[in-house]
Amino acid sequence: MRGNIFLVGPMGAGKSTVGKRLADVRGMEFVDSDTEIEARTGVDIAYIFEKEGEDGFRKRERLVIGDLTQRNGIVLATGGGAIIEPDNRQWLAARGFVIYLHASLDQQVNRTARTDNRPLLRAGGERRDILERLFEMRDPLYREIADLVLPTDGRNARTLAREIEEHLEHRPAGTA
């Protein structure tokens, strides 16, 4: 039986893209927590933020992370803010191998520039300033639970998935 692999990191780090590739390579199921929230509610994340605010979204996210981390044999891409909630950090750390995909501020700005579906970036203010503020608050939380920190700048999903796979191959049996 294979353990879980949980990907954490800021928006624009490539968690979903790397997660899909890694799941394919390892023969595991890929799950994206934001996609799961949308499937369960029948509406998109932006709508939840609009109607319930960030607090309402975080409550829904907590329920989904709690459920998903109890599965076995999944690669889970979490939302960038999933680690804000202490229960989520505890569940992620205890129930799987956590990989922090670390993206520089420049990479985050570039990768989110072509999208308008990220509620925290639509709150007003300069995109770079918002991303920088989120990074400063969240980076220590990502690091707190990470079993592996991988820089993503200038590296594609195939390279990152291969590096993760190589790392995991050298781990003791029964871990991820």
N, C-alpha and C positions, 0 to 999 in steps of 0.2 A: 504494500500500500504506500502510495506516495504522499508526502506532506504538501502543505500549501506554500505558495509563493505569493507574497503581497508586495505590490509596487506602490511606493509613496513618493511624493515630490510635488513641486509646483506645477501650475498649469503651463503647458508648453514643453514639459520635460520629455514627453513621448511615452508616458506610462501605458496608454492603450495600444499604441503601435508596437512597442517592445513586448508588451504582454501577450498580444495575439501571436507574434512570431515565436516567443518563448513557449507558449502553450502548444503550438504546432510542433516545435522541435521536441518537446518533452512528452507529447501525447497526452496532454492534460486539457481540461476544460478552461476556457478563458471567460472571465466575468468582469464587467466594468460596473462599479457601484452606481455611477450616475445613470447608466443605461438601465440598471435594475430598478432604480428609484422611478424613472420615467415609465417603465413597464408596469410597475405596481400601482402608480397613481393615474396613468393614462394621460399625463400632461408632461410638458418639458420642464427642465430645471428652472429656466427663466420665469415660467409661469408660477411655479411654486414660490420662488423668491418674491415675485410681484404680489402674490396673494397672501403669503404667510411670513414673508421676510426671511432673513437669514436664520433666525432662531427656529422657525417652523421647518425650514429645510434641514437644519442640523439635527432636529429630532427625528425626522424621517431617515436621514442618513445613518444615524446611530442605530436604528432598528435594522436597517439593511446590512450594515457592517456586522452587527451582532449575529444576524442570520447567516450571512455568507461565510464568515470566518469559522463557523461550526461545520461547514462542509469539509470534505477531504478531497485532495487531488485537484485543486483549482489554482489558476493563476489569476489573481485579483488586482485590477487597476483601480485604485481609490481616487476619489476626488482630491484636489489639492488641499482642501481644508479639513479633510476627514480626521486628521491628527489633532485638531483643536480639542475635540471631545476626549477627556481622560479615559472613558470606557473603551473608546475605539483604539487608543494607543495600547491599552492593556490587552485587549483581544488580539490585535494584530501581533504584538510582541509574543504573546503566549501561544498562539495557534498557528504559527507559520514562520517562514523565513522571510524577513523584511528587507527589501532592497530599496534604498533611497536613490532615485535617479536625480542627480544634482545638475540643475541647469543654471547657467549664468544669467544674470539680469538681461544682458543683450540677447541671449537666445530666447528667453521668455518673451521679450518685447517683439522680436522678429516672428516667433511662432504664433503669437496671439494677434498679430497686426491684421490678419485677414479674416478675423472672426468677430462677430458682434453678439455671440450667444453666451457670453460669460458674464453673468449678472454682476459680479464684483467689479468688473472692468467698466460697467455701464453706470456705476454709481456717481460718476462725475470726477473730474480731476484728470491729470495727465496719466496716461497708461503706465509709463515708466515709474512715476512716483507711487502709484498704487501697487504695482508689482514689487517695488523695492520695500515698501512698508510690509506687505504680506510676507516677503522673503525673510526680512529681519525678525518677524514674529514667529514664523513657522520653521525656519531652518533648525533651530535647536531642538524642536519637537521631532522633526524627521530624524535627526541624528540620535536622539534619545532611544529610539526603538529600532534603528537600522542594524541589521546584521552585516550588511554590505553597502558601501557608498560608492556609486559609480558616476563619474562626471560624464555628461552627455554631449557637451559642446563638440561640434565637428565630427560626431560619430553617428552612423546610421543605425537603424533598428536591428539590422542583421548582425552588425559588429557587436552591439550591446548584448543581444540575445546569445551570441556565441561566447562572449566573455562570461556572462552569467552561467551558461551551461558548463563551461570549463571550471568555474569556481565550484559549482554544485557537485560536479563529478569527483572533486577532491575532498568532499565532506564525508564525515562518517555515515554509515548506513543508518537509515531511519530518519534523516533530517532532510527535509525538502527533497 
